[in-house]
Amino acid sequence: MPALTLSGLRKSYAGKEVLRGLDLSIYRGECFGLLGPNGAGKTTTLRLCLGLTTPDSGNITVLDQAIPMFARQTRIRIGVVPQFDSLDPDFSIRENLLIFGRYFDIPDAMLNSRIPDLLEFAGLSNRGDAGIRSLSGGMKRRLSLARALINDPELIFLDEPTTGLDPQARHIIWERLRQLLKMGKTLLLTTHFMEEAERLCQRIAIIDHGTLIAVGEPQALIGQHIEPQVVEVFGDGAAAWATQHAAQLADRCENTGETYFLYSRDPAALIVELERSKTLRFLHRRASLEDVFLKLTGRELRD
Amino acid sequence: MNSQWAIPQLSWRFRHIWQRNSLVWRKLAIPSMLGNLADPLLYMLGLGYGLGRMLETVDGISYIGFLASGIICSSTMMSASFETMYSGFSRMHIQKTWETLLNAPLTLDDVVLGELIWAASKSFLSGCAVLIVATALGLVPSWLAVIVLPVILLTGLAFSSLGLIMTALSPSYDFFMYYFTLGVTPMMLLCGVFFPLEQLPLFAQQLAQCLPLTHAVSLVRPLVHGMVPTHYFLNIAVLSLYTVIGFYLALACTRRRLLQ
């Protein structure tokens, strides 16, 4: 049985359809990434899975339980790392874990035996009595993650877990998430960072305008949707050069501002041509998940 | 189940919310208690002794004795209103405490009930503090005043319910000023806290009969002086209705705000 199944999920807010028939399955023990531009329906999907709002139609099954009917009972087995830290500023680090654990009716003795391990997991072992206001952004996020583990959940929802963190803090979060996967947890994360999705997730789904537009393993999606090589061209005269050469030398060309993205199966001739130019600059790289994402969801701004 | 007007699902799980809020309060209990007590005591002592000098008696008792029973009620109202609105809004909207509770196996019904009982408990302490000071000053002549305790609790519940409606509707802290200006202050003046209702024009007396604070004062004042309130059944019924209907409306508005 999958850890989570959504079928035909629809949800409107004030007449605007946020989800338009979303179908999705997440397997036990995998890290699944939910990607999509702002407003694609990612956070709504998480809220629906937690039973915090009801779908207009469609079915949700989480850990073999029907949602929202059994949402409260199912949340006992779920951990949630919210997008914005919601730690209790009036409590110390240890109290944050203890008091959150009590919401699950876990006895204090058991909580007190779990808390040292969770503090260690968060890298905050010697700071248990410190206040929340003294913590950096990365520490707060690690504590949020540790708090989500207080009930030893089978399934963990992470809403943009590394947004706003510096690279060091981000790498530590990634390392912790891999530890959780080794422990057999199922992770569902939403993210804007394609690198994050590519590194962590066994499978990802790209949703846009409330429907699923692609799902699969990151490498498979890259192979399936896009040419394997990318040459980014920029610098003086890039526009004129692209109009003249792009069509013959590349399979496909896209443009954002002053940069031209040339997608190609074999860019050898393209690179020879570019090297002859004195003013153009270029970057040759393998196609990434971000290229797939931009191809499928478009390059225009989503505000 | 999430429908806005569904029947409230009451559960003992509300104690988790109550316990969380009381742990925060305990960290600041003494300054908080003194702060809550200062304002009502200033009114009671300032007006009671100052204005009281000029008056023989009011309804057959000393003015300060008359005023004390009114201040017990208004202090309870103030405390319940501040707790549900300013502190409640902070927990709901600013600190995202309610969001955290909803990610745990608790429901919004648990959260709103927990906030109601918590604010009522806190306002109960405020009302009791005034009662204790009044007793120490010799202003509470009867043992019947013990029955004031459950009345304070009921008064706290009624005003907490009303405050929670405002919290559910409020876009920001500024919104609460309307409630204080249009609701709380008129009640302070119309409901018999500072002077007997009979001093008001008839239409104002009739309006006052619709307001919860009038009914709290109508219960507390006779009890403090050893008399059984004339219309105690009506008074209790009005405060209970404000509690029950207010809670239901507060829950419905909060569901619409947070669960849609």
Interface residues (C-beta under 8 A of the other chain):
Chain A: Y13 L50 G51 L52 T53 T54 P68 M69 R72 Q73 R75 I76 V80 P82 F84 S86 D88 P89 D90 F91 E95 I99 F100 R102 Y103 F104 D105
Chain B: M1 N2 S3 H16 Q19 R20 L23 V24 K27 Q95 K96 T97 E99 T100 L101 L102 N103 A104 P105 L106 T107 L258 L259 Q260
